[in-house]
């Protein structure tokens, strides 16, 4: 009996040895990484500033024989995985502090080697305003959602030194609820202030929207279209704030384009769209709205943008607010100059701060602006005028009439010709600098795109080429009159052509400038940033306005 048992044990041992040998063959040699070396570079360190420039940033480089990945445990509550061994981390505790950083080098089969290094670094960066707006200043935190109802809530643009285009998604901007068929809008994002640190939780309802280059992270196959894949984001991340070093931060107008603050997410944290980024620059933030910018991990020529709101987005456009009491109007029934009790003029080329590289000189001459036959007629003419190649007119109600909320209507026929750029629009009456004072473009028509018309809004974080804008088809804008209507309420701003709604803007954020008085402007520009190339055969053309009415 003992001999039988001994034989069984011998056979089992042999099988175990074979299995172990097979396992070793599947991994190869299970050698622990050796010769682990750590290089530390404190950003901004000089002889006079031995602990860095105050940004708290430290660049680490880890190298080891037989290592296939590295993990950093920074000693400040944050950790990061760095497959290539190179990473930058911002230490955010204010003052000069020493951190013991543990670096783990892992090899095949999970065998590892570790070492520690002490880092002494200065951090004097803080952004209390962004911290409070982001978190609400409480441990319960503030919950954010992707602003799906807003045009341009998601987009991509260039990440280079072109200061005219690198601060907004100039390549692509998603329309309202464009990604509704995906899981992109399902999640919510909570930021809380706990013991002086920003904690972050992303509830993605079990699915994540992956960039096509990163689908393998969620178990898919890279390439093709972006895709929703089962991928949990459970757990709490730490968000450290640091100063921006992006291309936008170096722009001449950087202070208008970005807050200059970057959120650094621990442990692979991200916001909504997985594109290999853990650093998100806060372009703008108010109590209810935030725009972030992040650079794609494997393609640094691309910068992505997402707009967030604290209001759950809905496709319901049930704002039925209307205004029916006529408060102001001009029906242009008296021939001659525009009524001086209602209209005044902007004169000149716009090179004193309000122009857009246009080619006209604005005058108050009858050939450029007059009332005739029951219409206001604004005419752009190809001629030398005030040092410009074209003359035209721009009239406004500034100082004479301004208002907040209402229904604004204009019945008009547009000019014709490539390069013409007529507009009916408004600016904040309270003064201040643009875009902080706000701009509502009730209608803009572009002669180079004669089959489209558009409306837009400009405000901090969304201005110039990054404005909230939407176009709609129009077949005969320069040959027939159309009614261009805007209904501006505390909840929404809605734009119509011939009573057809084509653009709804969420105006519920009281930090937006669209809760103050605005005055109106009518003009015909030539060329410029939006008007584009002017037809060399152009001689003159007019915008004819039947009436302008404001109801409240």
C-alpha positions, 0 to 999 in steps of 0.5 A: 500500500505504501508503495502505491501511495509513493508512486502516486506522489511521484507521478503527481510531482512529475506532473506538477513539474511539467506544468511549472515548466510549461508555465515558465515557457509561456512567460520566458525567463522570469527575471526580476528587473535589475539596475533600476535607475531614477532620474529626477528633474525639478522644473525650473530648478536653478542655483537661485531656485533649488526647489524649482519655479513654484509650479511643483512639477517634477519630471521622472525618468525610470530605466531598468533591465528587463522592465516592461512597465513602471509605477510611481507612488508619489507620496502625496496620495497620487499614483501613476502608471508609466509604461515607458518610465517617463512621466511628469507630476505636479506636487501641489501642497503649498510650500517647500515639501519633501516627498518619498517617491516609490518607483516599481519596475515590473517585468514578465509574469509580474515580478518586480523591483522597487526603489525610492527617491526623495524629492524636495520641491516648491509649490506656490500655485493655487487657483482658489476660484477654479477650485470653488467653482469646480467643487462647490467648496464642499465634501459633497461636491458638485456634479457635472454633465456633458452639455449635449444640448449645446452646439459645439459641446465636443470637438477637436482642433489643432495643437500648434503655435497658430494663435489664431486657431489653437484655442478652439475646435476648428477641425470639428464641432459636434451638433446638439445631441450628435452623439446621442446614439452612443454612451457619451452622454450617459455619465456624470462627473463629481468633483469634491473638496475633501481636506483641501484636496480635490477628489473626483468620481466618474460614473460612466454607467459601466460604459466608456466612449473610446477614441478609435486609437484606444479601443484596445484599452476597453477590450476592442480593436483599434481603428475604425469609428470611435466606440462605446465599450464596457469599461469601469471608471469606479473609484476615487481619483485625486485632481491636482491643479497646476499652471498651464504650459500649453500652446494656448497659454503662450498666445497673446490673448491667452488671458481671454482664451484660458484660465491657465489652470490644468487639472491633473488626474491620478490613476489614469483618470479622465473626463468622458472621452478616452483619448489617452489624456489625464491632463485637462486645461480649464479654458473657462469655468463659471458656476454652471458651465465649464470648457476643458481642453486636452491633448490626445495621448498618441497624437499631440497634434490634436487637441480635444474640447468638451463643454460641461454643465451642472444641468442634466442635458435634455432634448426637450426644447419646451421653452415656450416663452414668447413676447407679444407687447411691441416695445420698440420698432422702426418700419423705415417709412420716412425717406431720408436718413435713419431716425436720429432718435433711434439710430446712431453710427459707427464711423471709420475702418474699425481699426480702433478695436471693433473691426475684424480685418474688414476692407470697408470704411463706414460712413454716414453718407446717403449713398451708403445708408438711407431710407427709401421706398419703405426700406432701410438701405445699407449699400457697400460700394467699391471705391476709395473711402477713408483709406479703405477700398470699399465704403459702407455703413454701420448703424446702432441703437447704442445710447438710444435704446437697449433692452434685456430679453424679448422677441427681436424680428427683422424682415430683410433682403440680403446683398449679393456678391462674394465677400459681402457680410451683412449682419443684424446683431447686438452687444452688451450695453454695460460696457466692458471688454469683448467678449465679457460683455457678450454678443448675440448675432441674430443673423449673419449672411456670407456672400461666399456661402449664399445658400446658408445663413447663421446665428451665433453667440460670443461670450468668455470661453466661446468667442471668435472662431470658437463662438456658439454658432449654427447655420441653416439652409436658405435658398434666396436670401439676396433675392427675396425678403425673409423674417429673421427672428430671435426669442431671448429669454432667461432660459434659452435664446432661440433663432428662427428663419421664417418661423422655423426654429433652427438653433436653441442656446441654453441661457440658464447659466446666470454667469453668462452675459446674456442676462443684461441689456444689449443694444442692436447693430445693422451693418454690411461689412466687406471681406474680413475674418468671416466675409472672406475673399471679395469678388474682384468684379464686385461694384456695389450691393445693398441690404434692404430692411423692411422693419426691425421690431422688439417685443417684450 
